[in-house]
């Protein structure tokens, strides 16, 4: 394995770990986005997802499960992709 791919694999592993939250519902949604979308996302989308992972669980649950909309438009776009709730 070359150093660049090792670094990418390590980063993906850290992100996977960061997707594991205190709420199983959040784990499922975040891990699904990471598996299915993150690798193909733009650098801006990746940065927004990583900022989402820095949010506290109650705030994240409001966005992903209760339908509250984030003020930050970059985060709002990623939340719309992750959330199981239909967009309005």
FISELO-994626 format. One record per residue (C-alpha): residue in one letter; x negated, y negated, z; residue number from 0. Coordinates in pm, 1 decimal, padded with zeros to 6 digits. Example, Ala and Ser with C-alpha at 12.3 -4.5 7.8 and 13.67 -1.06 7.14 Angstrom:
% FISELO-994626
<site aa="A" c1="-01230.0" c2="00450.0" c3="00780.0" i="0"/>
<site aa="S" c1="-01367.0" c2="00106.0" c3="00714.0" i="1"/>
% end
This chain:
% FISELO-994626
<site aa="X" c1="00000.0" c2="00000.0" c3="00000.0" i="0"/>
<site aa="X" c1="-00144.7" c2="-00336.7" c3="-00090.6" i="1"/>
<site aa="X" c1="-00162.7" c2="-00616.6" c3="00170.1" i="2"/>
<site aa="X" c1="00109.2" c2="-00823.1" c3="00003.1" i="3"/>
<site aa="X" c1="00365.9" c2="-00540.7" c3="00007.0" i="4"/>
<site aa="X" c1="00268.2" c2="-00448.6" c3="00363.0" i="5"/>
<site aa="X" c1="00338.3" c2="-00805.8" c3="00463.9" i="6"/>
<site aa="X" c1="00672.7" c2="-00799.5" c3="00281.2" i="7"/>
<site aa="X" c1="00762.9" c2="-00467.7" c3="00444.5" i="8"/>
<site aa="X" c1="00667.5" c2="-00600.5" c3="00787.6" i="9"/>
<site aa="X" c1="00873.9" c2="-00915.1" c3="00730.6" i="10"/>
<site aa="X" c1="01174.0" c2="-00707.1" c3="00621.7" i="11"/>
<site aa="X" c1="01131.6" c2="-00493.5" c3="00933.0" i="12"/>
<site aa="X" c1="01129.6" c2="-00802.5" c3="01154.6" i="13"/>
<site aa="X" c1="01441.5" c2="-00933.2" c3="00981.8" i="14"/>
<site aa="X" c1="01611.7" c2="-00596.3" c3="01027.8" i="15"/>
<site aa="X" c1="01532.8" c2="-00612.7" c3="01398.2" i="16"/>
<site aa="X" c1="01666.6" c2="-00971.2" c3="01415.1" i="17"/>
<site aa="X" c1="01996.1" c2="-00852.3" c3="01263.8" i="18"/>
<site aa="X" c1="02054.9" c2="-00636.0" c3="01570.2" i="19"/>
<site aa="X" c1="02267.3" c2="-00849.2" c3="01797.0" i="20"/>
<site aa="X" c1="02477.1" c2="-00809.3" c3="02109.0" i="21"/>
<site aa="X" c1="02790.5" c2="-00746.2" c3="01902.3" i="22"/>
<site aa="X" c1="02817.8" c2="-00443.9" c3="01675.0" i="23"/>
<site aa="X" c1="03038.7" c2="-00636.8" c3="01432.2" i="24"/>
<site aa="X" c1="02759.7" c2="-00888.9" c3="01377.8" i="25"/>
<site aa="X" c1="02500.8" c2="-00611.7" c3="01337.7" i="26"/>
<site aa="X" c1="02701.4" c2="-00454.0" c3="01056.6" i="27"/>
<site aa="X" c1="02759.0" c2="-00778.6" c3="00866.8" i="28"/>
<site aa="X" c1="02403.9" c2="-00909.6" c3="00898.9" i="29"/>
<site aa="X" c1="02237.4" c2="-00578.4" c3="00815.4" i="30"/>
<site aa="X" c1="02461.9" c2="-00535.0" c3="00510.1" i="31"/>
<site aa="X" c1="02361.9" c2="-00879.1" c3="00377.1" i="32"/>
<site aa="X" c1="01996.0" c2="-00802.9" c3="00442.2" i="33"/>
<site aa="X" c1="02012.5" c2="-00468.4" c3="00258.7" i="34"/>
<site aa="X" c1="02230.5" c2="-00575.6" c3="-00033.2" i="35"/>
<site aa="X" c1="02146.7" c2="-00941.4" c3="-00098.5" i="36"/>
<site aa="X" c1="01834.3" c2="-01068.8" c3="00076.1" i="37"/>
<site aa="X" c1="01574.4" c2="-00927.2" c3="-00165.2" i="38"/>
<site aa="X" c1="01748.0" c2="-01090.1" c3="-00462.6" i="39"/>
<site aa="X" c1="01826.2" c2="-01419.1" c3="-00287.8" i="40"/>
<site aa="X" c1="01653.8" c2="-01744.8" c3="-00374.1" i="41"/>
<site aa="X" c1="01396.1" c2="-01884.4" c3="-00133.9" i="42"/>
<site aa="X" c1="01653.0" c2="-02141.4" c3="-00012.8" i="43"/>
<site aa="X" c1="01908.7" c2="-01866.3" c3="00053.1" i="44"/>
<site aa="X" c1="01648.3" c2="-01661.2" c3="00236.2" i="45"/>
<site aa="X" c1="01556.5" c2="-01959.5" c3="00451.9" i="46"/>
<site aa="X" c1="01924.5" c2="-02021.3" c3="00532.7" i="47"/>
<site aa="X" c1="01973.8" c2="-01655.4" c3="00628.2" i="48"/>
<site aa="X" c1="01671.3" c2="-01671.0" c3="00855.2" i="49"/>
<site aa="X" c1="01816.6" c2="-01983.6" c3="01019.7" i="50"/>
<site aa="X" c1="02142.7" c2="-01792.1" c3="01069.2" i="51"/>
<site aa="X" c1="01948.5" c2="-01521.7" c3="01252.2" i="52"/>
<site aa="X" c1="01827.7" c2="-01791.4" c3="01492.7" i="53"/>
<site aa="X" c1="02182.8" c2="-01879.4" c3="01599.9" i="54"/>
<site aa="X" c1="02327.3" c2="-01757.8" c3="01928.3" i="55"/>
<site aa="X" c1="02581.1" c2="-01473.2" c3="01907.1" i="56"/>
<site aa="X" c1="02888.8" c2="-01678.1" c3="02010.8" i="57"/>
<site aa="X" c1="02820.9" c2="-01938.2" c3="01740.9" i="58"/>
<site aa="X" c1="02748.6" c2="-01669.5" c3="01483.7" i="59"/>
<site aa="X" c1="03069.7" c2="-01484.8" c3="01574.4" i="60"/>
<site aa="X" c1="03270.6" c2="-01804.7" c3="01527.7" i="61"/>
<site aa="X" c1="03127.6" c2="-01841.5" c3="01177.1" i="62"/>
<site aa="X" c1="03138.1" c2="-01480.0" c3="01062.9" i="63"/>
<site aa="X" c1="03441.1" c2="-01343.4" c3="01246.5" i="64"/>
<site aa="X" c1="03665.5" c2="-01636.0" c3="01340.0" i="65"/>
<site aa="X" c1="03628.4" c2="-01836.9" c3="01019.6" i="66"/>
<site aa="X" c1="03472.6" c2="-02154.6" c3="01159.2" i="67"/>
<site aa="X" c1="03269.3" c2="-02335.5" c3="00895.0" i="68"/>
<site aa="X" c1="02910.1" c2="-02438.3" c3="00965.1" i="69"/>
<site aa="X" c1="02821.0" c2="-02804.6" c3="00915.4" i="70"/>
<site aa="X" c1="02500.4" c2="-02714.4" c3="00729.6" i="71"/>
<site aa="X" c1="02604.0" c2="-02647.5" c3="00366.3" i="72"/>
<site aa="X" c1="02317.7" c2="-02400.5" c3="00307.7" i="73"/>
<site aa="X" c1="02422.7" c2="-02192.5" c3="00606.0" i="74"/>
<site aa="X" c1="02789.5" c2="-02224.3" c3="00502.3" i="75"/>
<site aa="X" c1="02708.9" c2="-02068.9" c3="00161.0" i="76"/>
<site aa="X" c1="02538.5" c2="-01768.5" c3="00319.7" i="77"/>
<site aa="X" c1="02816.5" c2="-01731.2" c3="00578.5" i="78"/>
<site aa="X" c1="03067.9" c2="-01721.2" c3="00291.7" i="79"/>
<site aa="X" c1="02870.7" c2="-01432.7" c3="00137.5" i="80"/>
<site aa="X" c1="02841.3" c2="-01243.3" c3="00466.4" i="81"/>
<site aa="X" c1="03183.5" c2="-01299.1" c3="00620.2" i="82"/>
<site aa="X" c1="03453.2" c2="-01037.5" c3="00562.8" i="83"/>
<site aa="X" c1="03712.8" c2="-01316.1" c3="00578.7" i="84"/>
<site aa="X" c1="03840.2" c2="-01450.9" c3="00246.2" i="85"/>
<site aa="X" c1="03708.9" c2="-01794.8" c3="00151.9" i="86"/>
<site aa="X" c1="03958.2" c2="-02078.6" c3="00155.4" i="87"/>
% end
